[in-house]
Amino acid sequence: MSKRLRVGVLFGGRSVEHEVSIVSATSVINALDKRRYEVIPIGITHTGYWISGHNALHVLKEGTIPSTFPESIIIPDPEKQGLVVLNNEPPRIIPLDVVFPVVHGTFAEDGTLQGLLELANIPYVGAGVLGSAVGMDKIIQKQLLRHAGLPVVEFIWFFASEYCNRPTLFLTRAERTLGYPLFVKPARSGSSVGISKSHNRKELQSHIEFAMQFDEKILIEKAVPNAREIECSILGNEQPLASELGEIIPSNEFYDYDAKYVDGKSKLEIPAKLPKLLRKKLQTIAVQVFRVLDCFGMARVDFLVNRKTNAIVVNEINTIPGFTSISMYPKLWEASGVPYSVLLDRLIELALERHAKKSQLKTMYQPKLDWFKNEI
């Protein structure tokens, strides 16, 4: 390279996964090759205030923004293609070659951030607006996968307002349609925040009320019996590749937030001990899920596999998977022969490739007559 690429690493955000994002970003920033990249950390506080600079990670970890810390924003101006620092007169613009979002959850992983980057005409790592939005909404995601003939668990869903008006109706529907045990989930939340496993009506009522704190759409799923949690990482654009498979052995009854990040007792088994044909089938389905949901760059596809029958269901896709030191996405690629730093290089290359292809598309059309000039 004749010059280093300037990479904006976005982290934090207005999400229940704010803290997880900070840990992921720390790993990414430390691993990016400083000989190839000039890294610009860009942090978003819990309240949505954007900051940038070498100490942005530290500031977000501390949780208190000094009054002198400059606000920095990406504006939807394709002529600027950069980060605008607002403490200068006039504001200073830092051009960005590519953005690496490591912001999990709402207001980032759900297509909102991707929409801003599209308007700003800045290349970025990962899925676009549609794939990000669909990947975040567990209900829409399952409906699309089911329509495509891919295996998903039985489920029902409803709006929180509907439940509040007629709770008994939805409790009875869940019991009769699905039966216990049940999983109750906010439709658009990650890192297992707001997810509970219900074994009776009392628990179901409590868990629905808990999930309603995080989303107005509630998903209830039938629990998969004898479930093994198998995960597969996907890398690529139009011709995505599937990684080796890994198995989560959670420390709790299921892989909740504490089991993922807090108690440190959950175990990862890489590669997962699976028959060859089952392994190939899971990898094939993972690629299909990636393509059906219009994903690009990266994603992690999570499965539930019945331990006795090997029956497969797709649990969900994560379009901005965790990048912490214990995260499955990079670990699975490392087990597949792609080291962490090389994986980051490849993701940046994929982002630039996709942006270059999209840039060749026409955004203007010249009609035969300027008919619109006569319209009032």
Residue pairs with C-beta under 8 A, 6 or more apart in sequence:
1 36
4 34
4 35
4 36
4 37
4 38
5 36
5 37
5 38
5 97
5 98
5 348
6 37
6 38
6 40
6 94
6 95
6 96
6 97
6 98
7 32
7 37
7 38
7 39
7 40
7 96
7 97
7 98
7 99
7 100
7 348
8 40
8 42
8 52
8 74
8 83
8 96
8 98
8 99
8 100
8 122
9 25
9 28
9 29
9 32
9 39
9 40
9 41
9 42
9 99
9 100
9 102
10 25
10 42
10 43
10 44
10 99
10 100
10 101
10 102
10 103
10 108
10 113
11 21
11 22
11 24
11 25
11 41
11 42
11 43
11 44
11 57
11 60
11 102
11 103
12 18
12 21
12 22
12 25
12 43
12 44
12 45
12 46
12 60
12 103
13 21
13 44
13 103
13 104
13 105
13 106
13 107
13 108
14 44
14 46
14 47
14 48
14 106
14 107
14 108
15 21
15 103
15 104
15 105
15 106
15 107
15 108
15 109
15 190
16 105
16 106
16 189
16 190
16 191
16 193
16 194
16 214
17 104
17 105
17 190
17 191
17 193
18 46
18 105
20 104
20 191
20 261
20 322
20 324
21 102
21 103
21 104
21 105
22 43
22 57
22 60
22 61
23 324
24 102
24 104
24 322
24 323
24 324
24 327
25 41
25 57
25 102
25 323
26 57
27 323
27 324
27 325
27 327
27 330
27 340
28 100
28 102
28 323
28 344
29 39
29 41
29 57
31 340
31 341
31 344
32 39
32 341
32 344
33 341
33 345
36 345
37 348
40 52
40 83
40 94
40 96
41 52
41 53
41 54
41 56
41 57
42 50
42 51
42 52
42 56
42 72
42 74
42 83
42 99
43 50
43 51
43 52
43 56
43 57
43 59
43 60
44 50
44 51
44 103
44 108
45 51
45 60
45 65
46 63
48 107
49 65
49 71
50 71
50 72
50 73
50 74
51 59
51 60
51 65
51 69
51 70
51 71
51 72
52 70
52 72
52 83
52 85
52 94
53 69
53 70
53 72
59 65
59 66
59 69
70 85
70 86
70 87
70 88
71 85
71 86
71 87
72 83
72 84
72 85
72 86
72 94
73 83
73 84
73 86
74 82
74 83
74 84
74 96
74 99
74 116
74 117
74 120
74 122
75 84
75 120
76 116
76 119
76 120
77 119
77 120
78 119
78 120
78 121
80 93
80 95
80 120
81 95
81 96
81 120
81 121
81 122
82 93
82 94
82 95
82 96
82 120
82 122
83 93
83 94
83 96
84 91
84 92
84 93
84 94
85 91
85 92
85 93
85 94
96 122
97 123
97 352
98 122
98 123
98 124
98 125
98 348
98 351
98 352
98 355
99 117
99 122
99 123
99 124
99 125
100 124
100 125
100 344
100 347
100 348
100 351
101 108
101 109
101 113
101 114
101 117
101 124
101 125
101 126
101 320
102 320
102 323
103 109
103 113
103 320
104 190
104 191
104 320
104 322
105 136
105 189
105 190
105 191
106 112
106 136
106 188
106 189
107 113
108 320
109 132
109 135
109 136
109 190
109 319
109 320
110 132
110 133
110 136
110 137
110 188
111 128
111 129
111 130
111 132
111 133
111 136
113 132
114 124
114 126
114 127
114 128
114 129
114 132
115 129
117 124
118 128
118 129
123 351
123 352
123 354
123 355
124 351
124 355
125 297
125 298
125 347
125 348
125 350
125 351
126 132
126 296
126 297
126 298
126 299
126 319
126 320
126 347
126 351
127 135
127 293
127 294
127 295
127 296
127 297
127 299
127 319
128 294
128 296
130 294
131 293
131 294
131 295
131 296
131 319
132 319
132 320
133 140
134 140
134 141
134 144
134 293
134 294
135 141
135 293
135 295
135 299
135 317
135 318
135 319
136 188
136 190
136 319
137 187
137 188
137 217
138 185
138 187
138 188
138 219
138 316
139 155
139 157
139 187
139 217
139 219
141 293
141 316
141 317
142 152
142 153
142 155
142 219
144 292
144 293
145 152
145 289
145 292
145 293
145 314
146 152
148 288
148 292
150 285
150 288
150 289
150 292
150 314
151 285
151 311
151 312
151 313
151 314
152 313
152 314
153 221
153 222
153 224
153 304
153 313
153 315
154 177
154 178
154 221
154 222
155 178
155 219
155 220
155 221
155 222
156 170
156 173
156 174
156 177
156 178
156 219
156 220
157 187
157 217
157 218
157 219
157 220
158 170
158 217
158 218
159 216
159 217
159 218
160 212
160 215
160 216
160 217
160 218
161 216
162 170
163 170
163 208
163 212
163 218
167 205
167 208
170 208
171 201
171 204
171 205
174 182
174 204
174 220
175 201
175 204
178 220
178 221
178 222
179 222
180 198
180 199
180 200
180 204
180 223
181 197
181 198
181 199
181 223
182 197
182 198
182 204
182 220
182 221
182 222
182 223
183 195
183 196
183 197
183 198
183 220
183 221
183 223
183 254
184 195
184 196
184 197
184 198
184 204
184 207
184 208
184 210
184 211
184 218
184 219
184 220
185 194
185 195
185 211
185 218
185 219
185 220
185 221
186 193
186 194
186 195
186 211
186 212
186 214
186 215
186 217
186 218
186 219
187 215
187 217
187 218
187 219
188 215
188 217
189 195
189 214
189 215
190 318
191 257
191 260
191 261
191 322
192 254
192 255
192 256
192 257
192 259
192 260
193 214
193 257
194 210
194 211
194 213
194 214
194 215
195 211
195 254
195 256
196 203
196 206
196 207
196 210
196 211
197 207
197 223
197 253
197 254
198 204
198 207
204 220
208 218
208 220
211 218
212 218
224 304
224 306
224 313
225 306
225 308
226 306
226 307
226 308
227 304
227 305
227 306
227 307
228 247
228 272
228 304
228 305
228 306
228 307
229 247
229 248
229 249
229 250
229 255
229 302
229 303
229 304
229 315
230 245
230 246
230 247
230 248
230 272
230 274
230 282
230 302
230 303
230 304
230 305
231 245
231 246
231 247
231 248
231 300
231 301
231 302
231 303
231 328
231 332
232 242
232 243
232 245
232 246
232 282
232 283
232 286
232 300
232 301
232 303
232 332
233 242
233 243
233 298
233 299
233 300
233 301
233 321
233 328
233 329
233 330
233 332
233 333
233 336
234 240
234 241
234 242
234 243
234 286
234 287
234 290
234 295
234 298
234 299
234 300
234 301
235 241
235 243
235 297
235 298
235 333
235 338
235 343
235 346
235 347
235 350
236 297
236 350
237 296
237 297
237 350
237 353
237 354
240 287
240 290
240 291
240 295
241 287
242 283
242 284
242 286
242 287
243 332
243 333
243 335
243 336
243 338
244 270
244 271
244 332
244 335
244 336
245 270
245 271
245 272
245 274
245 279
245 282
245 283
245 332
246 268
246 269
246 270
246 271
246 272
246 328
246 331
246 332
246 335
247 268
247 269
247 270
247 272
247 273
248 255
248 266
248 267
248 268
248 328
249 266
249 267
249 268
249 269
250 256
250 259
250 266
251 258
251 259
251 263
251 265
251 266
251 267
252 258
252 259
252 263
252 266
255 266
259 265
259 266
260 266
268 326
268 328
268 331
270 331
270 332
270 335
271 279
271 335
272 279
274 282
274 305
275 310
278 305
278 310
278 312
281 312
282 303
282 305
282 312
285 301
285 303
285 312
285 314
286 301
286 303
289 301
289 314
289 317
290 299
290 301
290 317
293 299
293 317
295 317
295 319
296 350
296 354
297 347
297 350
297 351
297 354
298 319
298 320
298 321
298 329
298 347
298 350
299 317
299 318
299 319
299 321
300 317
300 318
300 321
300 328
300 329
300 332
301 314
301 316
301 317
301 318
302 314
302 315
302 316
302 317
302 318
303 312
303 313
303 314
303 315
304 312
304 313
304 315
305 311
305 312
305 313
306 312
318 329
321 327
321 328
321 329
322 328
322 329
323 329
323 330
330 340
330 343
333 340
333 343
334 340
334 343
338 346
